[in-house]
Amino acid sequence: MSARIRLALRVIFLVFGMLLFSQFCYAQTASEPIKVTINTKPVSFETSPVVENGRTLVPLRSISESLGASVKWDSKNKAITLTMSSDVIKLTIGKTKASKNELTLTLDSPAKIIAGNTMVPLRFIGEAFGAYVQWNPGSRTIAINYLKPLTAQRELVVQADQLNVRSGPGTDHETLTQVSRGMRLPILDTSADWYKVKLPSGKTGWVVAWYVKEDVQSSASGTDTTGTSSQNNPSGEEKDEQSGGKGSLNSPDNVAPPYNPPGQPATLQNIDIDSEDKKVNIEISCDRQVTYNIFTLSSPDRLIIDLNNTQPGSVNTSQDIDSSVTDRLRIGWFSRDPDVTRLVFDLTAEAAYKVQAGEDPTTISLVIFVPDIYGALKGAVIVLDPGHGGAEPGAIGKNLGLSEKYVNMQVAECAGELLRSYGATVLYTRYGDQGLGLYSRAGAANNAGADVFVSIHMNANLSPSMGGTSTYFSSNALNGQDRQVKSSQLADYIQNSLVANLCLEDKGVRQADFVVIRETVMPAVLVEAAFISNAHEENLMTTDQFRNNIARALVNGIGMFLASQNAIA
């Protein structure tokens, strides 16, 4: 046999061997079971997902129940009904048409029964539950990311910038940690003016009642159930403790450091006020370092400073101020057990404030000023996120059948035009009626290097009488203190502006871990401007004037926030 023939045979055997090996590897890979994760956690089912004709089919009942839905099987008609919160999803074996409330869904291939289990195309899970679904062929993994609705429970919302959490119900107990404004904590027990709460770490502690607001929160996916507010105020000077009004929260370097006050209270010694027309500089001096909480109240507009473990001393209880920003300061006891001195600045203009860092720890310095809202917008990068889109319409109005996704888009486009007119760069997470995953929305904002992210939504509730406006931010510890505080400020400004422009019920600034505001790295909020399930508010949404009012409120709130970040030194 010649050398040339031997070489040819070797090549043939080598190629044949490679083909056999590749076929073996392919067969081995194809035979590997498909894995499923829900919110990054691996889950397993009696019937594994399968791939047929290039489409991945998944077990409907198992995945639906893992996402929190109830499943009902109609054997006579071979129909399945899924119920989750206020959503009702219906489909039939062998048919490609399904429904979600009043919306018709189309399946890539009909639902079918395999080994006694109903199997549906993977894409249907995303459309039915509003989940972000991804297939990774390399690892043969289905990743389902979904924000489950919260179970209704008694919760409280922290109203102070920094609030001590103690080991027992009283100031004589050890301080375990501190919680920040806007944090929502499950209520475990009560004792007099104290709540026992569960912390994000899983540990428990006690917080005093008059720096929190009790709430019943039932949904993280577009529905809202509000309970009664509970504000205990032993002094009676300022009964309304619900945060609101114009202004912002502390910036990160202004948050008072963790500090355990000694048994002997501090004394307020002096308040020095230097007023100009559009700016007021204030220095508050005590005989020792104190912790403090700063927030705003509305109706009328006020800036509140609470000095913890501090007595008023002999300072004047009222001072007139010659400024277009604030015209009067009132001082008095807010609480005598524990000792809290309250300072109330009556605001006479749309004002912002900033606490200044100083060298003297016994002095609190701040400036109240009229912000240059539109100057602050020039050059800013704003990402607007019109909620829902594509196959996911969002909430549907019961009165007119209005789809939330269209209202969200119209408001976003109007707000974008206004922002651009003031020199801002505006980007949208979606253009037109297209679907986009929640993580993709957050990723788009992060990639754009945005200064602010605002997700625009309309709310819904099973009760047609529920109405009002609310704004959410995330206080997830993974976001860091800096972003938490700035997001809280942004939410405060936008909520105040919405309430003033829309004249709807103020449902307040709230905390929630929605994906789009948790996964973004810049200050981010989610707005629920009004209730599409409320006939009156749905009617308002059909008018240009109302949608424009929402847009103007968003622009004003964003501008106030950015101006406060560029506060006068």
C-alpha positions in Angstrom: 0.0 0.0 0.0 1.5 3.3 -1.0 2.2 6.1 1.5 -0.4 8.3 -0.2 -3.2 5.7 0.3 -2.2 5.1 3.9 -2.4 8.9 4.5 -5.8 9.1 2.9 -7.1 6.2 5.1 -5.8 7.9 8.2 -7.6 11.1 7.3 -10.9 9.2 6.6 -10.7 7.4 10.0 -9.9 10.6 11.8 -12.8 12.5 10.3 -15.1 9.5 10.9 -14.0 9.4 14.5 -14.6 13.1 15.0 -18.1 12.8 13.6 -18.8 9.9 15.9 -17.5 11.9 18.9 -19.5 15.0 18.0 -22.7 13.0 17.5 -22.1 11.3 20.9 -21.5 14.7 22.6 -24.6 16.1 20.9 -26.7 13.1 22.0 -25.3 13.3 25.5 -26.1 17.1 25.7 -29.5 16.7 24.2 -30.3 14.0 26.7 -29.4 16.1 29.7 -32.5 17.2 31.6 -33.6 20.8 31.3 -33.0 22.8 34.6 -35.3 25.5 35.9 -34.6 28.4 38.2 -37.2 30.9 39.6 -35.7 34.1 40.9 -32.2 32.4 40.6 -33.2 29.5 42.9 -33.2 26.0 41.3 -36.6 24.2 41.3 -37.5 20.7 40.3 -40.8 19.2 39.0 -42.3 15.7 38.5 -42.3 16.3 34.7 -39.2 18.0 33.3 -39.5 20.6 30.5 -39.0 19.2 27.0 -38.0 20.6 23.6 -40.4 19.8 20.7 -40.0 21.2 17.2 -37.6 23.8 18.5 -40.0 25.0 21.2 -39.5 24.5 24.9 -42.6 23.1 26.7 -42.8 23.5 30.5 -45.2 21.9 33.1 -47.9 24.5 33.6 -49.3 23.5 37.0 -45.9 23.1 38.7 -44.5 26.4 37.5 -47.8 28.3 38.2 -47.9 27.0 41.7 -44.3 27.9 42.3 -45.1 31.4 41.2 -48.0 31.6 43.7 -51.0 30.9 41.4 -53.8 28.6 42.1 -54.7 26.1 39.3 -58.2 24.6 38.5 -58.6 21.8 36.0 -61.9 21.3 34.1 -61.7 17.7 32.9 -64.9 17.9 30.9 -63.8 20.8 28.7 -60.1 20.1 29.1 -59.7 23.7 30.3 -57.3 25.2 32.9 -58.0 28.3 35.0 -55.1 30.0 36.8 -55.8 32.7 39.5 -53.1 35.0 40.9 -54.1 38.1 42.9 -56.6 39.9 40.6 -55.5 38.1 37.4 -57.5 35.2 35.9 -55.8 33.2 33.1 -57.7 30.6 31.0 -56.5 28.2 28.4 -57.7 24.9 26.8 -55.8 21.8 25.8 -55.2 21.7 22.0 -55.9 25.4 21.4 -53.5 28.2 20.8 -55.7 30.9 22.2 -55.8 31.8 25.9 -57.0 34.8 27.9 -55.7 36.9 30.7 -58.6 38.9 32.2 -60.0 40.6 29.1 -56.8 40.2 27.0 -56.4 37.4 24.4 -53.0 35.6 24.4 -51.7 33.5 21.6 -49.5 30.5 22.3 -46.7 29.5 20.0 -48.1 26.0 20.0 -51.2 24.5 21.7 -51.1 23.3 25.3 -50.8 19.5 25.4 -50.8 16.7 27.9 -47.5 14.8 28.4 -47.4 12.0 30.9 -50.5 13.4 32.6 -49.2 17.0 32.9 -50.3 20.0 30.9 -47.3 21.4 29.0 -47.3 24.9 27.5 -44.7 26.9 25.5 -42.1 28.7 27.7 -43.1 32.1 26.2 -46.6 31.7 27.6 -45.3 31.8 31.2 -43.9 35.3 30.6 -47.0 36.6 29.0 -49.4 35.0 31.6 -47.5 36.1 34.7 -45.5 39.1 33.6 -42.3 37.2 34.3 -39.0 37.7 32.5 -38.2 34.3 31.0 -34.9 33.3 29.4 -33.7 30.1 27.8 -29.9 29.3 28.0 -29.2 26.5 25.5 -25.6 26.1 26.6 -26.5 25.1 30.2 -30.0 23.9 29.2 -31.5 26.2 31.9 -34.8 28.1 31.9 -34.4 31.2 34.1 -37.7 32.7 35.3 -37.5 36.0 37.2 -40.7 37.3 38.8 -41.6 39.7 41.6 -44.3 37.9 43.6 -47.1 40.0 45.0 -46.7 40.6 48.7 -49.0 38.9 51.1 -51.2 41.4 53.0 -49.8 42.0 56.4 -49.5 44.7 59.1 -46.4 46.7 58.3 -45.0 50.0 59.4 -43.2 52.6 57.3 -40.3 54.5 58.9 -40.8 58.2 58.9 -37.5 59.3 60.4 -34.2 59.6 58.5 -32.6 57.5 61.1 -34.6 55.6 63.8 -33.1 53.5 66.6 -34.1 49.9 66.9 -34.0 48.7 70.5 -33.9 45.4 72.3 -37.1 46.1 74.2 -40.1 48.6 74.3 -38.4 51.6 75.9 -35.5 54.0 75.7 -33.8 52.2 78.6 -33.2 49.2 76.3 -30.1 48.7 74.3 -29.9 50.2 70.7 -29.4 47.3 68.3 -29.2 49.2 65.0 -30.9 51.9 63.1 -33.4 51.9 60.2 -33.9 54.6 57.5 -36.8 56.6 56.2 -39.1 54.6 53.9 -38.2 51.2 55.1 -41.2 48.8 55.5 -41.0 46.5 58.5 -43.4 43.7 59.4 -45.2 44.2 62.7 -44.8 41.3 65.1 -46.2 42.8 68.4 -47.1 46.1 70.2 -46.5 47.4 73.7 -47.8 50.9 74.6 -46.1 53.3 72.2 -43.7 50.7 70.8 -43.8 48.2 67.9 -41.9 45.0 67.7 -40.7 44.5 64.1 -38.8 42.1 61.9 -35.7 43.6 60.4 -34.3 42.8 56.9 -31.6 40.6 58.5 -34.3 38.4 60.1 -33.6 39.7 63.6 -36.3 41.5 65.7 -36.3 44.7 67.6 -38.5 47.5 68.9 -39.2 51.0 67.5 -41.1 53.9 69.0 -44.5 54.5 67.5 -44.5 58.2 66.7 -41.7 58.0 64.1 -43.5 55.4 62.0 -46.7 55.0 60.0 -48.7 51.8 60.2 -49.8 50.4 56.8 -51.3 47.3 55.2 -49.6 46.7 51.9 -50.7 43.8 49.7 -49.1 44.1 46.3 -45.9 44.5 44.6 -47.3 44.2 41.1 -49.7 47.0 40.4 -52.4 46.5 43.1 -52.6 48.4 46.3 -54.5 48.0 49.5 -53.9 50.7 52.1 -54.7 50.3 55.8 -55.1 52.9 58.4 -52.3 55.1 59.6 -51.3 55.2 63.2 -49.5 58.3 64.4 -49.0 58.5 68.2 -47.9 61.9 69.4 -47.6 62.4 73.1 -46.9 66.1 72.9 -49.8 67.0 70.5 -47.9 69.9 68.9 -47.7 68.4 65.4 -50.4 65.7 65.0 -49.7 65.0 61.3 -46.7 62.8 61.0 -47.2 61.6 57.4 -44.2 62.7 55.3 -45.1 65.1 52.6 -44.7 68.7 51.5 -41.9 70.2 49.5 -38.3 69.5 50.1 -36.1 66.5 50.2 -34.6 64.0 52.6 -31.1 64.1 53.9 -28.3 63.6 51.5 -25.9 60.7 52.6 -23.3 62.9 54.3 -26.0 64.6 56.3 -27.4 61.5 58.0 -26.6 61.7 61.6 -24.1 59.0 62.7 -25.3 56.1 64.9 -25.2 57.5 68.4 -26.5 56.4 71.8 -27.5 59.5 73.8 -26.5 59.5 77.4 -29.2 59.4 80.1 -28.9 63.2 80.7 -30.6 65.0 77.8 -28.9 67.7 75.7 -30.1 71.3 75.8 -30.8 73.5 72.8 -28.7 76.6 73.3 -29.0 78.9 70.3 -30.4 79.2 66.8 -28.6 81.6 64.5 -30.6 82.7 61.3 -29.0 84.6 58.4 -31.8 85.4 55.9 -31.8 86.6 52.4 -34.6 86.9 49.8 -34.2 83.4 48.3 -32.0 81.7 50.8 -31.8 81.2 54.6 -28.7 79.9 56.4 -29.4 78.3 59.8 -27.1 77.1 62.6 -28.6 75.1 65.5 -26.3 74.8 68.6 -26.7 72.4 71.5 -24.5 71.8 74.5 -23.5 68.4 73.1 -23.8 66.3 70.0 -27.3 65.1 69.2 -29.0 63.0 66.6 -31.8 64.5 64.6 -34.5 63.8 62.0 -35.4 66.1 59.1 -38.5 65.8 57.0 -41.2 67.8 55.4 -45.0 68.1 56.0 -47.7 69.5 53.8 -51.0 71.4 54.2 -49.4 73.8 55.1 -45.8 73.3 53.9 -43.3 72.9 56.7 -39.8 71.8 57.2 -39.4 69.8 60.5 -36.3 69.2 62.5 -36.6 66.9 65.5 -33.7 67.0 68.0 -33.5 63.6 69.8 -32.9 63.4 73.6 -32.9 67.2 73.7 -34.7 69.8 75.8 -35.8 73.2 74.3 -33.8 75.2 76.9 -34.5 79.0 77.1 -34.5 79.8 73.3 -37.4 81.9 72.0 -40.4 79.7 71.1 -41.1 81.7 67.9 -39.0 83.7 65.5 -40.1 85.7 62.4 -37.8 85.3 59.4 -37.5 87.9 56.6 -37.3 85.7 53.5 -39.4 84.6 50.6 -38.5 81.0 51.4 -39.7 80.8 55.1 -41.3 83.4 57.3 -41.4 81.8 60.7 -39.7 79.3 63.0 -41.6 77.7 65.9 -39.8 75.7 68.7 -41.3 73.5 71.4 -41.5 70.1 73.0 -42.6 67.3 70.7 -42.2 64.6 73.3 -41.1 64.5 77.0 -40.5 60.8 77.2 -38.2 60.5 75.4 -37.1 64.1 75.2 -37.6 65.5 71.7 -37.4 69.1 70.7 -39.2 70.0 67.5 -38.3 73.0 65.2 -40.9 73.9 62.6 -40.1 76.2 59.7 -43.2 77.5 57.9 -42.3 77.5 54.2 -43.7 80.2 51.9 -42.2 79.1 48.6 -41.3 75.9 46.8 -38.2 75.3 48.7 -35.3 72.8 49.0 -32.8 72.4 51.8 -29.4 70.9 52.4 -27.7 70.1 55.7 -24.1 71.4 55.6 -21.2 69.3 57.0 -19.4 71.2 59.7 -16.4 70.8 62.0 -18.3 71.4 65.3 -20.3 68.2 66.2 -22.6 70.2 68.5 -23.9 72.4 65.7 -26.3 71.5 62.9 -25.9 73.8 59.8 -28.4 73.9 57.0 -29.6 76.1 54.1 -33.2 76.5 52.9 -33.4 77.9 49.4 -35.4 78.4 46.2 -34.0 75.9 43.8 -33.1 76.5 40.1 -35.2 73.7 38.9 -34.9 74.1 35.2 -31.2 75.0 35.3 -30.6 71.8 37.1 -32.3 69.8 34.3 -29.9 71.2 31.6 -27.4 68.4 30.7 -29.0 65.8 32.9 -29.6 62.3 31.5 -33.1 61.0 32.4 -34.4 57.5 31.7 -38.2 57.2 31.5 -39.7 53.7 31.8 -43.3 53.5 30.4 -44.5 50.4 32.3 -45.7 47.2 30.5 -46.1 47.1 26.7 -46.4 44.5 24.0 -48.3 41.4 25.1 -48.4 42.7 28.7 -51.0 45.6 28.8 -50.7 46.2 32.6 -54.0 46.9 34.4 -57.2 47.3 32.4 -59.8 49.8 33.4 -63.2 48.2 34.3 -65.2 51.2 33.2 -63.8 52.1 29.8 -61.4 49.2 29.2 -58.4 51.5 29.0 -55.1 49.7 28.8 -52.4 51.0 31.3 -49.6 50.5 28.8 -50.9 53.1 26.5 -51.4 55.7 29.2 -47.9 55.1 30.6 -46.4 55.6 27.1 -48.4 58.9 26.5 -47.3 60.3 29.8 -43.7 59.3 29.2 -43.6 60.9 25.8 -45.1 64.2 27.2 -42.7 64.3 30.1 -39.8 63.5 27.7 -40.7 66.5 25.5 -40.8 68.8 28.5 -37.5 67.5 29.8 -35.8 68.0 26.4 -37.1 71.5 26.2 -35.1 72.3 29.4 -31.9 70.8 28.0 -32.1 67.3 29.4 -31.2 64.2 27.5 -34.1 61.8 27.6 -34.1 58.0 26.9 -37.0 55.6 27.0 -36.8 52.0 27.9 -39.4 51.2 25.2 -40.5 53.0 22.1 -44.1 52.3 21.0 -46.0 49.2 22.0 -43.2 46.7 22.6 -42.6 44.2 25.4 -39.4 44.4 27.5 -38.3 42.4 30.5 -37.9 44.1 33.9 -34.2 43.4 34.1 -33.7 44.7 30.6 -35.3 48.0 31.6 -33.0 48.4 34.5 -30.0 47.3 32.4 -30.8 49.9 29.8 -30.8 52.7 32.4 -27.5 51.5 33.9 -25.8 51.3 30.5 -27.0 54.8 29.7 -25.3 56.2 32.8 -28.5 58.0 33.7 -28.7 60.6 36.5 -32.4 59.6 37.3 -34.7 56.7 36.5 -38.5 57.1 36.7 -40.8 54.1 36.0 -44.3 55.3 35.0 -47.4 53.2 36.0 -51.1 53.5 36.7 -52.4 51.6 39.8 -55.2 49.1 40.2 -57.2 47.6 43.0 -60.1 45.1 43.4 -62.0 47.9 45.1 -63.3 50.4 42.5 -63.4 53.1 45.2 -59.7 53.0 45.8 -57.9 56.0 44.3 -54.9 58.3 44.7 -51.3 58.6 43.8 -48.1 57.0 45.3 -44.4 56.9 44.6 -42.1 54.0 45.4 -38.3 53.7 46.0 -36.2 50.7 47.0 -34.3 50.6 50.3 -32.8 47.3 49.6 -29.5 47.1 51.6 -27.6 46.0 48.4 -28.2 49.4 46.9 -26.1 51.2 49.4 -26.9 54.0 51.7 -26.1 56.7 49.2 -28.5 55.5 46.5 -31.2 54.7 49.1 -31.3 58.2 50.5 -31.2 59.9 47.0 -33.9 57.6 45.7 -36.0 58.5 48.8 -35.4 62.2 48.1 -36.4 61.8 44.5 -39.6 60.0 45.5 -40.4 62.7 48.1 -40.1 65.5 45.5 -42.1 63.6 42.8 -44.8 62.6 45.2 -45.3 66.1 46.5 -45.4 67.4 42.9 -48.0 64.8 41.8 -50.3 65.5 44.7 -50.1 69.3 44.1 -50.8 68.9 40.3 -53.3 66.1 40.2 -55.4 66.9 43.4 -55.8 63.2 44.1 -55.5 61.4 47.5 -51.9 61.4 48.7 -51.1 57.7 49.3 -47.5 58.7 50.2 -44.0 57.7 49.5 -43.5 53.9 49.9 -40.8 51.4 49.8 -40.9 48.3 47.6 -38.3 46.0 45.9 -39.7 46.3 42.3 -37.0 44.9 39.9 -36.7 48.2 37.9 -35.9 50.3 41.0 -33.9 47.7 42.8 -31.6 46.7 40.0 -30.8 50.3 38.7 -27.7 52.0 40.1 -28.8 55.6 39.9 -31.6 57.3 42.0 -34.8 55.5 40.9 -38.5 55.6 41.6 -41.7 53.9 40.4 -44.7 56.2 40.2 -48.3 54.9 40.5 -50.0 58.2 39.3 -53.6 57.2 39.6 -56.0 54.2 39.8 -57.1 52.9 36.4 -59.6 50.7 38.3 -61.3 53.8 39.7 -63.9 55.0 37.2 -63.3 58.7 37.9 -59.6 58.4 37.6 -59.8 56.2 34.5 -61.9 59.0 32.9 -59.3 61.5 33.8 -56.6 59.4 32.1 -58.4 59.8 28.7 -57.9 63.6 28.8 -54.8 65.4 27.5 -54.9 67.8 30.4 -54.6 65.0 33.1 -51.8 63.2 31.3 -50.0 66.5 30.8 -50.4 67.3 34.5 -48.8 64.0 35.4 -45.9 64.8 33.0 -45.4 68.3 34.4 -45.4 66.9 37.9 -42.7 64.4 37.0 -40.6 67.1 35.4 -41.0 69.4 38.4 -40.2 66.7 40.9 -37.1 65.6 38.9 -35.9 69.2 38.6 -36.4 69.8 42.4 -34.4 66.7 43.2 -31.5 67.6 40.8 -31.5 71.2 42.2 -31.3 69.9 45.7 -28.2 67.9 44.7 -26.6 71.1 43.5 -27.5 73.0 46.7 -26.0 76.4 47.4 -22.8 76.0 49.5 
